[in-house]
């Protein structure tokens, strides 16, 4: 029987739901690389939370037709080999949009009210009513990457009275966004925004794209919120921009290297809020993932309709 491999520690409820969709596959849960390799030659469908795959493993999977990634980013997959073997790759775009959007809104409110400074004062037992207070109402949020997450942030931010502008690879009007710019117009977003939210994927074109030139175009009162990929930001230039007050503050959930080392200068800066890559964590993660899997598996089995979230293997997203 054809094998459908689930390559992560999936709960029993998740496996039961897969069995309820179809009995045409032998569903096997793998959590170790050696175990996965032993099943790959007979695997037709692979569902994985984190890639864990290299080119040799893809070559080993000679019958593999479809990979369902449960992450939005797929930069850690061997995309060239997947393309060469004509394997369909679908991702988890849309799973994260609610809770990452909530994180982005929380980040902007925290920065406006300077909660990070008041938390520091709290630990010192210090009463200081001079900490500057502001509001996000009327401010401009600039979103770099108006995909499903970016669009959800825009929708929520506009409901809170913010103006929203942003960058999209193929620009077209979007609900909640005052103006959508193309990639070559990113400078305009930087110049206007009070909060710049980075959601860019990791591709050859975006690697190290956010550098000192980028920060120099931002307003000195503006804040940078990094939720995309750490590889898109030149860390040394970011640290320098924060130290020299080229920009006001940073909230970051992703980094060039993870985990962030204990001696990284970002830990010591007082205009920084750091979180350990948790903006996409939610107790409803697999529940929302199953909606995508159910649709795609039904399309695959019936050979009717279109799969959700098919990755363009040339673009990388």
PLY file of the C-alpha trace (Angstrom):
ply
format ascii 1.0
element vertex 317
property float x
property float y
property float z
element edge 316
property int vertex1
property int vertex2
end_header
0.00 0.00 0.00
1.14 3.56 -0.72
2.57 5.34 2.29
1.63 8.73 3.66
4.35 9.83 6.07
3.77 12.30 8.87
7.22 13.57 9.81
6.74 15.13 13.24
5.36 14.07 16.61
1.69 14.32 15.65
-1.06 13.82 18.24
-3.44 10.88 17.89
-6.34 13.19 16.98
-4.37 14.45 13.94
-3.75 10.91 12.67
-7.38 9.94 13.24
-8.50 12.91 11.14
-6.18 11.82 8.31
-7.59 8.29 8.43
-11.10 9.70 8.30
-10.29 11.52 5.04
-9.03 8.44 3.22
-8.16 4.80 3.79
-6.10 4.57 0.60
-2.79 5.20 2.33
-0.85 3.52 5.07
-0.22 6.40 7.47
3.11 6.23 9.29
4.39 8.72 11.86
8.16 9.25 11.86
10.10 11.39 14.31
13.66 10.30 13.49
15.64 10.80 10.29
16.76 7.14 9.98
13.18 5.99 10.39
12.03 8.42 7.69
14.74 7.27 5.28
13.62 3.65 5.59
10.11 4.59 4.44
10.93 7.17 1.77
11.23 4.78 -1.22
7.55 3.83 -0.79
6.29 7.26 0.25
3.79 9.02 -2.01
2.78 11.89 0.31
4.87 13.54 3.02
3.46 15.90 5.66
6.17 17.67 7.62
6.25 20.40 10.23
9.94 21.14 9.78
11.75 20.08 6.64
14.54 17.82 7.86
15.05 16.90 4.21
18.09 17.18 1.98
18.68 16.46 -1.70
19.77 12.86 -1.06
16.57 12.14 0.84
14.43 13.59 -1.96
16.28 11.42 -4.49
15.62 8.42 -2.27
11.87 9.18 -2.41
11.44 8.03 -6.00
7.64 7.68 -5.69
7.03 10.93 -3.84
4.36 13.05 -5.52
3.45 15.69 -2.96
4.98 17.35 0.10
2.68 19.27 2.43
4.76 21.60 4.57
3.03 22.98 7.66
5.25 26.06 7.71
4.71 29.16 5.59
8.40 29.49 4.73
9.98 26.71 2.66
13.50 28.14 2.28
14.95 25.17 4.21
13.65 22.65 1.64
15.88 21.45 -1.26
13.71 23.28 -3.77
15.86 22.60 -6.85
15.71 18.85 -6.31
11.98 18.96 -5.56
11.48 20.86 -8.82
13.69 18.44 -10.76
11.60 15.48 -9.58
8.37 17.37 -10.34
7.08 16.97 -6.80
4.23 19.25 -5.72
5.11 21.35 -2.66
2.35 23.08 -0.72
2.92 25.18 2.38
1.08 26.33 5.49
0.33 29.84 4.32
-2.66 31.17 6.25
-2.22 28.97 9.34
-0.34 31.71 11.17
-2.18 34.82 10.09
-4.40 35.30 13.16
-1.81 34.95 15.90
1.12 36.57 14.07
-1.17 39.51 13.28
-2.06 39.72 16.97
1.67 39.66 17.80
2.32 42.54 15.37
-0.50 44.64 16.86
0.77 43.89 20.38
4.29 44.88 19.32
3.14 48.26 18.02
1.07 48.99 21.13
3.96 47.96 23.40
6.29 50.29 21.52
3.81 53.16 21.55
3.31 52.87 25.31
6.96 51.94 26.01
5.93 48.96 28.08
9.44 47.51 27.75
10.84 50.50 29.67
8.16 50.23 32.35
8.78 46.48 32.72
12.45 47.30 33.30
11.46 49.89 35.90
9.18 47.33 37.56
12.08 44.93 38.06
14.02 47.75 39.69
11.11 48.84 41.89
11.23 52.22 40.14
8.18 54.54 39.88
8.67 56.76 36.83
5.72 58.54 35.22
7.98 60.32 32.73
8.17 57.31 30.40
6.82 58.67 27.06
3.33 57.49 26.09
1.82 57.46 22.61
-0.92 55.72 20.62
-1.02 53.79 17.37
-4.25 55.46 16.21
-3.41 57.69 13.25
0.07 56.21 12.81
1.31 54.55 9.62
2.12 50.83 9.52
4.35 49.83 6.61
4.18 46.11 5.85
6.92 44.45 3.80
5.19 41.40 2.35
1.43 41.65 1.96
0.68 37.94 1.86
-1.95 36.32 4.07
-0.21 37.38 7.30
0.53 40.89 6.06
-3.02 41.34 4.86
-4.41 40.20 8.23
-2.13 42.67 10.05
-3.33 45.40 7.70
-6.97 44.55 8.35
-6.54 44.63 12.13
-4.35 47.76 12.11
-6.80 49.69 9.94
-9.63 48.76 12.32
-7.59 50.37 15.11
-7.38 53.64 13.18
-3.97 53.19 11.58
-3.08 54.01 7.99
-1.55 51.01 6.28
0.81 50.90 3.32
2.90 48.02 2.12
4.89 46.12 -0.45
3.63 43.19 -2.52
5.48 41.28 -5.23
2.53 41.69 -7.59
0.90 44.91 -6.34
-2.87 45.25 -6.46
-5.46 46.88 -4.16
-6.16 45.11 -0.87
-8.83 45.64 1.78
-7.43 47.60 4.72
-4.37 48.82 2.81
-4.29 52.49 1.78
-1.60 51.98 -0.86
0.14 48.88 -2.19
3.62 49.43 -3.63
5.76 47.13 -5.77
9.19 45.81 -4.63
11.05 48.62 -6.40
9.07 51.19 -4.39
10.03 49.92 -0.93
11.86 53.18 -0.12
8.55 55.03 -0.19
7.15 52.71 2.48
10.21 53.23 4.67
10.04 57.02 4.42
6.37 57.21 5.41
6.03 54.56 8.11
5.98 54.90 11.89
6.22 51.11 12.19
7.93 48.94 9.56
6.89 45.28 9.79
9.15 42.85 7.96
7.47 39.68 6.66
9.80 39.03 3.72
10.65 35.39 2.91
14.20 34.09 2.63
15.09 34.08 -1.07
18.31 34.94 -2.94
16.86 38.40 -3.65
15.95 39.18 -0.03
19.04 37.83 1.76
20.64 40.75 3.62
18.30 43.18 1.86
17.52 45.13 5.03
20.76 46.96 5.73
22.15 50.38 6.71
20.72 51.99 3.56
17.32 50.62 4.51
17.48 51.96 8.09
18.78 55.35 6.92
15.56 55.79 4.91
13.36 55.26 7.97
12.27 58.08 10.26
14.28 58.43 13.47
11.03 58.04 15.40
10.12 54.85 13.53
10.30 51.30 14.87
11.26 48.08 13.11
9.33 44.85 13.78
10.99 41.72 12.38
8.68 38.72 11.86
9.87 37.41 8.48
13.23 35.70 8.20
16.34 36.66 10.14
18.46 36.18 7.02
16.78 39.18 5.35
18.37 41.57 7.88
22.02 42.60 8.15
22.39 42.19 11.91
25.44 44.45 12.30
23.65 47.28 10.48
20.54 46.73 12.61
22.54 46.92 15.85
24.31 50.06 14.67
20.99 51.70 13.72
19.65 51.00 17.21
22.80 52.20 18.99
23.00 55.43 17.01
19.22 56.04 17.28
18.90 55.99 13.49
15.62 54.25 14.33
13.78 54.40 17.65
13.29 50.77 18.58
13.10 47.12 17.55
10.81 44.19 18.23
12.28 40.99 16.81
11.11 37.39 16.81
13.55 36.09 14.17
17.32 36.30 13.89
20.22 35.67 11.56
21.31 32.82 13.82
19.00 30.98 16.19
19.07 30.60 19.09
20.43 34.08 19.68
23.80 33.74 21.44
24.13 34.99 25.02
26.81 37.51 23.99
24.76 39.06 21.17
24.67 42.87 21.63
20.90 42.94 21.03
20.30 41.59 24.55
21.87 44.67 26.13
20.07 47.42 24.19
17.32 49.27 26.03
15.35 50.06 22.87
14.84 46.40 21.96
12.19 43.74 22.68
13.27 40.19 21.82
11.18 37.03 21.66
12.47 33.50 20.86
10.77 32.83 17.49
7.35 32.21 19.02
5.10 34.59 17.08
3.79 31.62 15.06
3.06 29.40 18.06
-0.57 28.70 18.88
-2.58 25.85 20.45
-4.75 25.95 17.31
-1.81 25.43 14.89
-2.61 21.84 13.86
-6.36 22.52 13.83
-5.84 25.21 11.18
-3.27 23.08 9.36
-5.81 20.28 9.03
-8.14 22.57 7.07
-5.43 22.93 4.41
-4.47 19.24 4.47
-8.09 18.09 4.19
-8.69 20.29 1.14
-5.43 19.34 -0.58
-5.78 15.63 0.12
-9.30 15.61 -1.30
-8.06 17.41 -4.42
-5.15 14.96 -4.75
-7.40 11.91 -4.42
-10.21 13.16 -6.67
-7.87 14.82 -9.18
-10.47 17.58 -9.25
-10.06 21.20 -8.21
-6.95 23.11 -7.19
-4.65 22.60 -4.23
-4.21 25.43 -1.75
-0.84 27.10 -1.22
1.12 25.54 -4.07
4.68 26.86 -3.86
6.30 28.41 -6.91
9.56 26.46 -6.79
11.36 29.10 -8.86
10.40 32.01 -6.61
10.69 29.97 -3.42
7.28 30.84 -1.95
0 1
1 2
2 3
3 4
4 5
5 6
6 7
7 8
8 9
9 10
10 11
11 12
12 13
13 14
14 15
15 16
16 17
17 18
18 19
19 20
20 21
21 22
22 23
23 24
24 25
25 26
26 27
27 28
28 29
29 30
30 31
31 32
32 33
33 34
34 35
35 36
36 37
37 38
38 39
39 40
40 41
41 42
42 43
43 44
44 45
45 46
46 47
47 48
48 49
49 50
50 51
51 52
52 53
53 54
54 55
55 56
56 57
57 58
58 59
59 60
60 61
61 62
62 63
63 64
64 65
65 66
66 67
67 68
68 69
69 70
70 71
71 72
72 73
73 74
74 75
75 76
76 77
77 78
78 79
79 80
80 81
81 82
82 83
83 84
84 85
85 86
86 87
87 88
88 89
89 90
90 91
91 92
92 93
93 94
94 95
95 96
96 97
97 98
98 99
99 100
100 101
101 102
102 103
103 104
104 105
105 106
106 107
107 108
108 109
109 110
110 111
111 112
112 113
113 114
114 115
115 116
116 117
117 118
118 119
119 120
120 121
121 122
122 123
123 124
124 125
125 126
126 127
127 128
128 129
129 130
130 131
131 132
132 133
133 134
134 135
135 136
136 137
137 138
138 139
139 140
140 141
141 142
142 143
143 144
144 145
145 146
146 147
147 148
148 149
149 150
150 151
151 152
152 153
153 154
154 155
155 156
156 157
157 158
158 159
159 160
160 161
161 162
162 163
163 164
164 165
165 166
166 167
167 168
168 169
169 170
170 171
171 172
172 173
173 174
174 175
175 176
176 177
177 178
178 179
179 180
180 181
181 182
182 183
183 184
184 185
185 186
186 187
187 188
188 189
189 190
190 191
191 192
192 193
193 194
194 195
195 196
196 197
197 198
198 199
199 200
200 201
201 202
202 203
203 204
204 205
205 206
206 207
207 208
208 209
209 210
210 211
211 212
212 213
213 214
214 215
215 216
216 217
217 218
218 219
219 220
220 221
221 222
222 223
223 224
224 225
225 226
226 227
227 228
228 229
229 230
230 231
231 232
232 233
233 234
234 235
235 236
236 237
237 238
238 239
239 240
240 241
241 242
242 243
243 244
244 245
245 246
246 247
247 248
248 249
249 250
250 251
251 252
252 253
253 254
254 255
255 256
256 257
257 258
258 259
259 260
260 261
261 262
262 263
263 264
264 265
265 266
266 267
267 268
268 269
269 270
270 271
271 272
272 273
273 274
274 275
275 276
276 277
277 278
278 279
279 280
280 281
281 282
282 283
283 284
284 285
285 286
286 287
287 288
288 289
289 290
290 291
291 292
292 293
293 294
294 295
295 296
296 297
297 298
298 299
299 300
300 301
301 302
302 303
303 304
304 305
305 306
306 307
307 308
308 309
309 310
310 311
311 312
312 313
313 314
314 315
315 316
